Amino acid sequence: MPNHCKAVPVIDVGALAAPDSTAYDQLCCDLGHAYSTMGFGYIRNHGISNELIAGMIEATKTFHALPIEVKMKIELNLNHRGFIPMNSATDVRSEIEAAQRPNQSESFIMMREADPQDPDVLAGVFLAGSNQWPADMPGFRERAMKYHHVLSRLASQLLQALCRAIGADFLELKAHFDCPTTFLRLLHYPERQPDTPLDYYGSAPHVDFGCITLLTQDQCGLQVQGAAGDWLHVPPVSNTFVMNVGTMLSRWSNGVLRSTAHRVINESGRSRFSVAFFYDPHMNTEIAPLKSCVSKDHPVCFEPVVYRDFVRDQLQATYIHHQLHDGQDT
C-alpha cells in the first residue's frame, strides 16, 4: 500500500528570479539533491498566479463535460493534437510494469502552435503543426495558450538551474531549447469503482520520456515509486506544482538525475482532473550524456538517441491512433 507523502520534498524556487544570488546557489543544491535521489518534488514560490492555475483546472473540467460527440470532432490526429478518448492508450513499453489494459483516462492535448509557414512544418519535422480546438468553448484556446507560454518560461528557468546543480553548462543544451517540444495535456480520470480489477490504472506505472514535467492536480491519485519499490502518495499541495524529470534529461545527465516511475489510481470517490505540461528539446536533437557528466569514475551509461525516434516509437506503441497509421509519419 502507498505511503502518504513520504520523502517527496517541497522546494522553494523563488530564487529563480535572481540567478546571481547565494539563494540561487542554494536552490541549485536543493534541486540537485531532490532530483538525483527522489526524482520528484513539489515546487513552490514559482511566480505563476493561483488564478491562472485554478482557471486551467476549471477549463479542463469544462472541456471534459462536453458531450463525447463534440470532443470526438477533434479526435487525436497524426500530429498528436486533440482529444484522446478513453481506452485508447496502453503503456505496453513501460519498463516498470508492462500494461495489459488501457489507461482509464481521457484527455485533450496541445503542442507548440506552428502554422503552415513555420520552419519546422516546412522542413517536415515530426509532429510539427497546428492545434485542434473545441468549437463550443469561448476563451479556451486563449487560456490554454497563455498557460502553455508561462509554463514554458518556468520550465526553461528550472532546466538552467538543474544544469548548474549537476555541474553542466546550460550552453551545451540551450540551442536545443530555442524551439522546444512542448505538450500541454488536460486529463480526466473517472472515479475508480470498488470492483475494478487491480491492473486497471488511471495511468499505468511509467516514466516520462522527455525532460521536465510540471503538474497541477485537483484530487489525490498520483503515486510515485520510492527507492525501496514502495508507492508514495503525492496529493495536491496548495500553491505548488509537482515536478519530475523525464528519461531524456536523465540520459543527458548520464543518470545523475532520476527519471522516476509513477502511476495514477483514482480512489478519491470522484472524478480527478489534472493538467500536465511537458518541456522537451527540439525533435531533431540527439541526446547523449553531457561531457561534464562523464568521468573515469562515472563512464557513459547511455548510447545516443535522436529524440524524434524515441518519441515516435513511444507513441506508436502506446496510442491506437498512431498504430492505425504506423509508417505514415514523416
C-alpha positions in Angstrom: 0.0 0.0 0.0 1.2 3.5 -0.7 2.7 5.7 2.0 1.5 9.3 2.4 3.8 11.9 1.0 7.0 10.2 2.5 10.2 11.6 1.1 8.7 13.9 -1.6 10.4 17.2 -1.0 8.9 20.7 -1.2 11.4 23.1 -2.8 11.1 26.9 -2.8 12.2 28.1 -6.3 11.7 31.8 -5.7 15.5 32.4 -6.3 15.0 31.5 -10.0 14.4 35.2 -10.4 17.9 36.0 -9.0 20.4 33.7 -10.7 23.4 35.6 -9.4 22.4 35.3 -5.7 23.6 33.0 -3.0 19.9 31.9 -2.7 20.1 30.7 -6.3 23.2 28.6 -5.4 21.3 27.0 -2.5 18.3 26.4 -4.8 20.5 24.5 -7.2 21.8 22.4 -4.4 18.3 21.6 -3.3 17.2 20.7 -6.8 20.3 18.6 -7.4 19.7 16.6 -4.2 16.0 16.1 -4.8 16.3 15.1 -8.5 19.3 12.9 -8.1 17.6 10.9 -5.3 13.8 11.1 -5.4 13.4 12.4 -9.0 10.1 14.1 -7.9 9.2 17.1 -5.8 6.8 19.9 -5.2 7.9 23.4 -6.2 6.5 26.5 -4.6 7.0 30.2 -4.9 7.2 29.7 -8.7 5.7 33.0 -9.7 2.7 31.8 -11.6 -0.6 33.1 -10.3 -3.1 30.8 -8.5 -5.8 32.4 -10.6 -4.2 31.1 -13.8 -3.6 27.6 -12.4 -7.2 27.3 -11.0 -8.6 28.6 -14.2 -6.8 25.9 -16.2 -8.2 23.2 -13.9 -11.7 24.7 -14.5 -11.2 24.8 -18.2 -10.2 21.1 -18.0 -13.4 20.3 -16.2 -15.4 22.3 -18.7 -13.8 20.6 -21.7 -14.4 17.1 -20.3 -18.1 18.0 -19.6 -18.7 18.4 -23.3 -20.7 15.7 -25.0 -18.5 12.9 -26.3 -19.6 13.5 -29.9 -18.4 17.1 -29.6 -15.0 16.0 -28.3 -14.7 13.4 -31.0 -14.8 16.1 -33.7 -11.2 16.9 -32.7 -10.1 13.3 -32.0 -6.3 12.9 -31.8 -4.5 13.4 -35.2 -1.2 12.3 -36.5 0.5 15.4 -35.1 -0.6 14.2 -31.6 -3.1 17.0 -31.0 -6.7 16.9 -30.0 -8.9 14.7 -27.9 -7.7 11.3 -26.6 -10.7 9.2 -25.7 -11.0 6.5 -23.0 -9.4 3.1 -23.7 -7.1 4.3 -26.5 -3.7 4.4 -24.8 -1.8 1.4 -23.2 1.7 1.7 -21.7 2.9 -1.5 -23.2 6.6 -0.3 -23.4 6.8 0.6 -19.7 9.9 -1.0 -18.1 8.1 -0.7 -14.7 5.1 -2.8 -15.4 4.1 -3.6 -19.0 0.4 -2.7 -19.1 -2.2 -5.3 -20.3 -5.1 -2.9 -20.1 -5.6 0.7 -21.4 -5.3 3.7 -19.2 -8.6 4.8 -17.7 -8.4 8.4 -18.6 -9.4 10.8 -21.4 -7.5 14.0 -22.3 -7.1 17.0 -24.5 -3.5 17.7 -25.8 -2.0 20.6 -27.5 1.6 21.4 -28.5 3.5 24.4 -29.8 1.4 26.2 -32.4 3.0 26.0 -35.8 1.3 27.4 -38.9 1.9 26.1 -42.4 4.8 28.6 -42.9 6.6 27.6 -39.7 10.2 26.4 -40.5 9.6 23.1 -38.7 6.4 22.5 -40.7 8.1 23.3 -44.0 11.0 21.0 -43.0 8.6 18.2 -42.2 9.8 17.9 -38.5 8.0 15.1 -36.7 4.7 16.3 -35.0 5.1 20.0 -36.1 1.8 21.6 -37.0 -1.2 23.5 -35.7 -3.5 22.5 -32.8 -7.1 21.4 -32.8 -9.6 23.3 -30.6 -13.1 22.6 -29.5 -15.7 24.8 -31.2 -18.0 25.3 -28.2 -15.6 26.8 -25.6 -15.1 30.6 -26.0 -11.8 31.6 -24.5 -10.5 28.1 -24.1 -7.8 28.5 -26.7 -6.5 31.8 -25.2 -6.4 30.4 -21.7 -4.5 27.2 -22.8 -2.0 29.2 -24.9 -1.3 31.6 -22.0 -0.8 28.7 -19.6 1.5 27.0 -22.1 3.5 30.1 -22.5 4.1 30.9 -18.8 5.0 27.2 -18.0 7.4 27.1 -20.9 9.3 30.1 -19.4 9.3 28.5 -15.9 10.5 25.1 -17.2 13.4 26.9 -19.1 14.4 28.5 -15.8 14.2 25.2 -14.0 16.3 23.4 -16.6 19.1 26.0 -16.3 19.1 25.6 -12.5 19.2 21.8 -12.9 22.2 22.1 -15.2 24.1 24.2 -12.6 23.0 21.7 -10.0 24.9 18.8 -11.8 27.8 21.0 -12.9 26.7 21.1 -16.5 27.0 24.2 -18.8 23.5 25.1 -19.9 25.0 26.4 -23.2 25.6 22.8 -24.1 21.8 22.4 -24.2 20.5 25.9 -25.0 20.3 25.6 -28.8 18.1 22.5 -28.4 15.5 24.5 -26.5 15.4 27.6 -28.7 12.4 25.9 -30.3 11.4 23.3 -27.7 9.0 20.4 -28.0 6.1 21.1 -25.6 3.0 19.2 -24.7 0.1 20.5 -22.6 -2.3 17.8 -21.6 -5.7 18.2 -19.8 -6.7 15.0 -18.1 -9.8 13.5 -16.7 -9.7 10.3 -14.6 -13.1 8.9 -13.8 -13.9 7.5 -10.3 -12.5 4.0 -9.8 -15.2 1.6 -8.9 -14.7 -0.9 -6.0 -14.9 -3.9 -8.3 -12.3 -2.6 -10.8 -9.5 -5.1 -11.5 -6.2 -4.2 -9.8 -4.4 -3.9 -13.2 -6.8 -1.2 -14.4 -5.0 2.0 -13.7 -5.9 5.6 -14.4 -2.3 5.8 -15.7 -0.2 2.6 -15.5 3.3 2.7 -13.9 5.6 4.5 -16.3 8.4 7.1 -16.5 8.0 10.3 -18.6 10.1 10.3 -21.8 11.1 14.0 -22.0 12.9 16.4 -19.8 10.7 18.3 -17.3 7.1 17.7 -16.3 5.1 20.2 -14.3 1.7 19.0 -13.0 -1.2 20.6 -11.2 -4.0 18.3 -9.9 -7.3 18.7 -8.0 -7.5 15.3 -6.3 -5.3 12.6 -4.8 -4.4 9.7 -7.1 -0.8 10.3 -8.2 1.7 7.8 -6.7 5.5 7.8 -7.0 7.7 4.8 -6.6 10.2 5.1 -3.8 13.8 3.8 -3.7 12.6 0.6 -2.0 9.9 -0.1 -4.6 7.1 1.1 -2.4 4.5 3.6 -3.7 4.2 7.0 -2.2 1.1 9.2 -2.4 1.7 12.6 -3.9 -1.5 14.6 -3.0 -2.3 18.1 -4.1 -0.4 20.8 -2.1 -1.7 24.3 -2.3 0.3 26.8 -4.5 2.7 24.2 -5.8 3.4 22.2 -9.0 4.6 18.6 -8.9 7.8 18.5 -10.9 9.6 15.4 -12.2 12.5 14.6 -14.5 12.0 12.5 -17.7 14.1 10.0 -19.5 15.8 12.4 -21.9 17.1 14.7 -19.1 18.2 11.6 -17.2 20.2 10.4 -20.2 21.7 13.9 -20.7 22.9 13.8 -17.1 24.3 10.3 -17.6 21.9 9.0 -15.0 22.7 11.6 -12.3 19.1 13.0 -12.5 16.5 10.3 -11.9 13.5 9.6 -14.1 11.2 8.1 -11.5 8.2 5.7 -12.0 4.8 7.0 -11.2 1.1 5.9 -11.7 -2.4 7.2 -11.1 -5.0 5.2 -9.2 -8.1 7.4 -8.7 -9.6 6.3 -5.4 -10.9 9.7 -4.4 -14.5 8.8 -4.9 -15.0 11.4 -7.6 -13.6 12.4 -11.0 -10.0 13.6 -10.9 -8.7 16.3 -13.1 -5.1 17.3 -13.7 -3.0 19.5 -16.1 0.4 18.1 -17.2 3.0 20.2 -19.0 6.0 18.6 -20.6 9.1 20.5 -21.7 11.4 18.7 -24.0 14.1 19.5 -26.6 13.6 20.0 -30.3 12.5 16.9 -32.1 15.8 16.6 -34.1 18.0 16.7 -31.0 20.5 13.9 -30.5 20.6 13.1 -26.7 23.9 11.8 -25.4 25.5 12.2 -21.9 27.0 15.6 -21.4 30.8 15.6 -21.2 30.6 17.3 -17.8 28.6 14.3 -16.5 31.1 11.7 -17.7 34.3 10.8 -15.8 36.6 7.9 -15.1 34.5 7.0 -12.1 31.2 7.6 -13.9 31.6 6.4 -17.5 29.0 6.8 -20.2 25.8 4.9 -19.3 23.7 5.6 -22.4 24.0 5.4 -26.2 23.0 8.4 -28.2 19.3 8.6 -29.3 17.5 11.1 -31.5 14.6 12.5 -29.6 12.1 12.2 -32.6 12.9 8.5 -33.0 12.3 7.9 -29.3 9.0 9.8 -29.3 7.8 8.1 -32.5 8.5 4.7 -31.0 6.7 5.5 -27.8 3.6 7.0 -29.5 3.2 4.1 -32.0 3.5 1.6 -29.2 1.1 3.4 -26.8 -1.7 5.1 -28.8 -4.3 3.3 -31.0 -4.4 6.5 -33.2 -0.7 6.2 -34.1 -0.8 2.4 -34.5 -3.5 2.8 -37.1 -1.2 5.0 -39.2 2.1 3.3 -38.4 4.7 4.2 -41.0 2.8 7.3 -42.3 4.6 9.8 -40.1 7.4 11.9 -41.6 
